[in-house]
Amino acid sequence: MLSGRSGYLPHPLCCVTSLPDLKEQILSLTRNYARQAHAAYRPAADPARTPWFEGSPIPYAGRVFTETEVEAAVSATLDFWLTLGSEGAAMEKELAAFMGVRHSLLVNSGSSANLVAISALTSAKLPETRRIKPGDEVITVAAGFPTTVAPIVQVGAVPVFIDADPITGNARCEQLEAAYAPGKTKAVMMAHALGNPFNLAVTLAFCRKYDLWLVEDNCDALGCSYSMPRALAESLGFSENSPGLDDGPDRVIRWTGTWGDISTQSFYPPHHLTMGEGGAVNIVSDQKLRVVAESFRDWGRDCWCPSGIDNTCNKRFGWKLGELPEGYDHKYTYSHLGYNLKPLDIQAAIGRVQLMRLPDFIEARKRNWEILRRGLAPCEAHLEFALPTHATAWDAELGFSWDDSGCRTDCSWFGFKIATRPGAPVSRTELARELDRNQIGNRMLFGGNLLRQPAFIQLRQERPESMRVVGEMHGSDTIMNTTLFLGTYPGLTEEMLQAEINVIHTFFSH
């Protein structure tokens, strides 16, 4: 039977009167649609995943999800809160619980997380002697991603560059002492490169010695861990393992992002979990840092009420701050020059599902790195491979051997780093072109030596005092000239990884 409009047949959902039933039918259709439309994005081991065929593209990274994430996004969209709300609050608690930190604050990107983290350390609410002021210095590393460094400049501080080790990709932490300037150095801010923790034992000892903040850019390293002998850990102020980690009674093991004062995450699609765009700031233990970081994220306001909620302090009109009249609305009182860097609740709904997948994602990245390392071992005459920090060698049977520091790293690799050796028959760029010709995704180690990038050259020319460089950047230049990385993300199947190995073997055999 036709309805009042000629030729119009009512959709079956139009007959449903209960809103919960209507929503469930919409979500059931959503699950069915997503299973059919997005099968290519399922985890590599999922039998329902679209098969990969020889000669098809192999991306270096990408989103990995199922109908569960799509359903979560649609469900949150139907609720139509949009701005950060209950899904965001839940994800913040769940991420903090996973890592074992006091608070996690969601933001709209990893770059924003770095901006919020360093901005928080400029707050007048912090002790005068530790607060970062214009002209103060923050030690960082020359090789990496620019938004680890850009926020230092953007808050008026001076980045002090130390070199990077071409094998680990991380800072040469033995240069920290040379970078220190009494009365000027206030913090160290560095990334765990490609999921390889930097030398936390040396860096923490340095920061404790001079009472410096440590900001861990953990954007590439969610799910990486670092362990050290218990006596050493306790001398640095740590006695507890991170949740779910145990390396025996004589050792302390913690996730990266939980050793410093504050850390950052990125949830952009190539990273360990995704919200599309998104990130987080982790407050390891200091409640005051949470208050100021949240303020910088939320317009710089003094109020801590979530959006849409009023008067959680029970004195909304009882404050007397600045030169404002007594009782001026606390929701419109600003203690910092902040931003609006929150993500959407819809993104948080996706992130909560991804967080449940994180343990499997971590193991997949480790497994994929191992497959590539074993498969490419015959190319060692031409290629130099990464080692985890504190590792001295890798053996196909024995695994890693370690230095005598007693410290160990367990990497959930963001990428598989390789470099062409001196005397190799091809250059890094020629190798990258060959991989590209075969549709194999690859990337440089981000910006290489950042000091060679146009933006930093211009900054140094216009404002020579805006940065300081410690020694020669030979390691960072080596990374810039010889290094690239392949993917390790959980969407890579063994067939895809073997195809990459075959292409590289063939290229070096010509």
N, C-alpha and C positions, 0 to 999 in steps of 0.2 A: 504494500500500500504506500502511495506517495504522501508526503506531508503537504502542508499548505502551499509550499513553493513547488511549482511544476518541475518534475524531474529530480527532486531532492530526496535522498534517502537518509534518515537520521543515522548518525554513527552509533554503534552499540553503547558507547560510553555515555551518550546523552540520556540513556534510560536509568543510569545509576543515580540514586538520590543521596546516598550516604557519602560524605566527603572522604572519610577514611577508606571506604571501599573504592571510591573513584581514584584516589591517590594510588592505592595498591594496584589497580588495573593499569594505570599509567606506568607505574614502575615495572610491572610485569612485562608490558610491551617494550619498555626501555631496555630491560635485560635481554629480551629476545633480539631486539634490534642490534644492541651492542655486540652480542655473541656473533652475529652474522657480519656486521660491518667492520669490526675491529679485531678480527681473529689474528691478523698479522702482528699485533702488538702484545700478544700474550707472552708470558715468560717462555724462555727457550725450551724448557722441559715439558711444557704443557702439551698434551696430546691433541688438544683442540686448536693449536696454533697452525696458521697457514704454513705449509711447507716452503722451505727455501730451495730454489733451484740454482744449479751451477750457472754462473755468469750474471746472476742478479746482484744488485747493489748490496754492499755490506757496510752499513753506517758505523761510525765510530761510537755513537751513543744515540740514545733515544728514549722515549717514554715506554714503559712496560706496564701494562694494566689489563684488566678484564672488565666484564660487565659490572662488577661490584663498584668500581670507581665511577663509572658512568651513572649507575643508579644513585650513588651517593650525591653526585653533582646535581642530578635532576631533582632528587628529593629536596635538597637544600634550595634549589631554584624555585620549586613549587611553594616552599615556605616563604620565600621572597624577603628574607631579612636583608640579604645582600651585603651590608657592611659587616665587619667582624662582630660575631655574636657568640651563640652557644657552641657552635662547631669549633670556632676559633679557641674559645676558652678550654674546651675539651682537648683539642690537639696540643695546646700549650702545656697542659698538665700531663698528657701522655708522653710527649717528647721529653719533658723534664724528668719524668719517672724512668723512661728508658735510659737516659744518660746518667741519671743520678745527680742532677744539679738542682739548685734551689728553685729557679724559675727559667722558663723559656718564653720569649716574647716573639710572636709572629710578625714578620714584616713582608714587604712586597717583593723583595729580591735579596740575594746574597750581598750585592753591592750596597743596598740600603742598610743591611745588617752591619756591614763594616762602618758605614757612616754613623749609624746610631751608636755603635760600640765606642768609637773614638770620641764622638761628641759627648757621650756620657762622662768621659774622663776630663772634660773641660768644665764641668759644673761647679758653680760656686758653693754648692752644697757639700762638696768634698773637702777634705783637709787642705788648707792652703799650700802646704809643702808638697803635696802630691798632685794637685790639680794641674792639668796641662794648660798652659797659657800661650798666647801668641809668642813665637820665637823659641819656645821649648822644643826639645828634640825627642824623636821617637825612632828607635833603631828598627830597620827593616832590611829586606834582602832584595838585591837588584834584579834577580830573575823571577818572573812570575806573572801574575795577572794584575793589570793596572789598578783595579779598584781595591786592592789591598793597600796601596800606597796613596791613591788620590785623596781619600778622606783626611789623611794626615795633613796634606797641603791645604785642603778645604777648610779645616778648623784653625788655620794659621800657624800650625806647628811645622817643624823642619824634619823631613825624613833623612835619616842617616843610613846610607846604604853600605851593607857588607856584601861580600861575594857569595856565590853559590857553588856547591860541589857538583860537578857534572854527573857523578854516579848516582847520588841520592836525589839530586834536584833541589836539595834544601840548603839553607844557610850554612856557611862555614862558621859555626858557633865559636870557634877559637878566636874569631875576630871581635867578639863582643866587647872585650876589655878595651881594645884599641878604639872602639866606637864610643865609649863612655866619655861624657863631659860632665864633670862635677857641677851641680847646680843647674844644669840644662837638661840632661837626660831624664825623662819621666816615665818612659814605657818602652816595651819591645812589642812589635806587632808583626807577626810572620805567619805564612801559610804552611800547612802540611802538604807539600807538593805532590800532586797526583795520588793522594792517599798514602803517602809515605811520611810518617811522623818525623818532624825535625828533632834534634837532640834536646829532649825536654829536661834531662837531668842537668846538663850544663847550663841551659837557658834559665831554668828555675833557680839554680844556685846563684847565678849572676843577678837575677832579679831580687832574690832575697838579700843578697849582699848590699845592694844599693837601694832597697825599698822601692822597686819599680813595679809598675803594672805590667802584666803579661796578657796580651790579647792574642788568642789563637784564632786565626782564620781557618776554620774547620770545614770550609765549603766543599773541598774535594775529599774529605776524610771521615765522613760519618760512618761509624762502625769500625774504625781503626783503633787499635789499642796499643798501649805502651806499658811495659812493666819494668820494675827495678827491685833490687834487694830491699827488704823491709827496712833495714837500718838506714839506708840512704833515703828512702821515701819518707820515713818518719822525721829525719833531719830536715827535710824540706816541707814538713807540715802535713803529710798524708799518711793515714793509717788504714783507710777503708778502700776496698775494691769497689769498682762500679757495679751496679746491679747486673747479675748474670755472668760475671767474670770471676775466675778463680785461677791463680797460677801457683797455688800451694801456700802453706803457712809462712814461708820465709820470704815471700815476695808480695808486693802490692801491684795490682794491675788495674788500669783505668782506661776508659775511652779517651781518645783525643777530644779536645774541647771541654775537658773537665779538670785539667791541671792548672790552667791559668786563672785569672780573675774573671774574665769574660771571653766568650767565644762566639763565632758566627757560623751560620749554615746557609747554604743555597739549596733551593728546591726547584731550580730550573730543570727542564727535562733531562739533560745529560747527567744529572747528579744522582746521588744514591737513592733518593726518593723525590717525587715531583708533586708540586701543586700547580704546574704550568709555570707561572711566575710566582716567586715566593722565596722566603728565607726566614731565619730566626736568629735572635740574639739570646745566648745562654748566659744566665747569671749563675756563676758556680756556687757562691756562698754568701755574698755580701748583699743584704736586703737594700741598703742605700743605693747600690748600683742599679737594682731593679727599678726603684722609684725614679731615678734620673733618666735611665734608658727609656722607660715607658713615657716619660714626659717628652723627651726628644722625638720619640716616634709619633706621639699624639699632639702635634701642634706646639709643643713646648709648655703645655698647660700644667698648672700646679695640681689640679684635681686628678684623682685616680679613678673616678667613676667610669665604668664602661659606657659606650655609646648607648643611649636610650635609657640609662639608669641614673637616677639622681640621688644625691645626699647620702652616699654610703658612709661618709664621715660624721653624719648627724650634726654638722655645723656649716652647711652650705652657705648660709648667710651670716656666719659668725666669725669669719676670718678678718684679720687686719694685716694685709701684706702690701709691701711697697709703699707707694704714696696714694693708694686707692682708698676710698672712704670705707670705714668699718662696715662690714656686712656685704661688701661687693660680692656678687655671685662667684663662688669658687670655681664653677665650670668655665668661667671666662677670666680666670686669673692665670697669668703666664709667668713662670719662673725661668724659662729658657727660650732662646730663639730656635724653635723646633721646626718640625716638618709634619706632614701627614703621610706616613709610610706603611699604613696597615694594608693587608691583603683583604680579600673578600671572604665571607663565610663559606661560599660555595667552594673556594679553593681549599679551605681548611677541611671541608667534608671529604674532598679527594685525598688530601694529605693524611687524614686519619686512617683511611684504608691502606694507603701506601706504607704507613708506619707499621702496620701489622705484617706487611710483606718484608720489612727491612731485614730480619735475620736471614731469610732465604736469599735476598739480594746480596747481602754481604758475602755469603758463602759462594754464590755464583761468580762474583768478581774475583775472589781468590782462586777459584777453580779455573776460570778463563785465563788468568795471568799464568798459572802453572802450565796449562796446555800450550800457550804460546811460547813460554820459556823452554819447555822440552822440545817442542817442534822446531824452534829456531836455533837450538844449540849447535847444529852443524855450521851455522853462519858466523860463529864466534870470531873467526879470523878477520871478518869484515865489519862486524857489528859489536858494539859495546852495550851491555844490558844494565839496567838499573839494579841496585841492591837496596834492600831496606836499611834504614839507619841502624848502625851497630853491627850489621852483617859484614863479613869480610870475604865471603865467597858463597857460591851456590853449586851444589852437586846434584845430579839427577837422582842418585840413590839416597844420599844423606840429607839433602835439602840445604839449608843455610848453616854456615859456621859463623861464630859470633866473636866480637872483640872481648877484651878482658874487663870492660866496664861493669859487667853484670846486668846491663840493661838490654831489653829485647823489644822488638816491634812486631806487630802482627797487622799486615796491611790489607785493607779492603780497597784494592787498587782502583783509582779513577781511570787509569790508563796504563798501557804497557809501553814504557819508555825505552827507545832504542836510539843509538847514535852511531853514525859512520865513523870508523876508526881512521886515524891518519894512515894514508897509503891504501885505503880501500879503493877498489876500481871505479866506484861511483861516489858522487856527493850525496849529501842528505836531500838536496833539492831534486836531484835526478831520481832518487828513490821515491820521494813524495810524488813526483810526476808519474812514475810507473804505477804506484798504488792507485793514484787518481784515474789513470787510464783504464785500470781494471775495476774501477768503481768500488775501491776499498777505502773507506773513510779513514782519514788521518789528520792530525793536527800538530802544529808546532807546540812547544811548551809555552803556550800563551804568548806573552809579549817578548819572550827571550830576555835579553838584557834591556830592561826598561829605560835605562839611561840613553840608549840608542834610539828610542822612539821619538817621533816628531814632537809630541806634546811636551816631553821632558827636556828635549833640546831647547825648545822655545822658552820654556820656563827658566832653564838655567841661563840662557842668554839675557832674558829680560830681568831676572831677579837672581843673580848668582848666590845670594844669601839664602835662597829658599830651599836649598838642599845641601847635604854634605856627603862626600864619598870617602870611604876608608880604604886606601890602597888601590891596587889594580883589580879590575873585574875580569880576570882571565877565565875563571870558571863560568861566569855568566855569559861571556862572549862565546865560549865553547858550546854551551847549551844553545845559544842563538844560532850558531853556524852549523851544528852537526846533529841536532836532536829533533826527533818527532815522536809521536806516540800513536798507538793503535787503541782500539776500544777493548774494554773488558766488561761492558755492561750486560745485565742479565738477559737481554734479548738475543745474544749471540749464541748460536748453536755450535756444536762441535764441527759440523760440516762447514759452517761459515769460517770458523777459526782455521780449519785445515786448508780451506781454499786460500786464506791469507798466507799461511805458511808456504803453500805450494808456489804462489806467485813470487814470494821473496826468494825462495830457493832457486827458482828458474832464472830470476833476474841476476842473481850473483853467479850463476853457473855459465852465463854467456861470456 
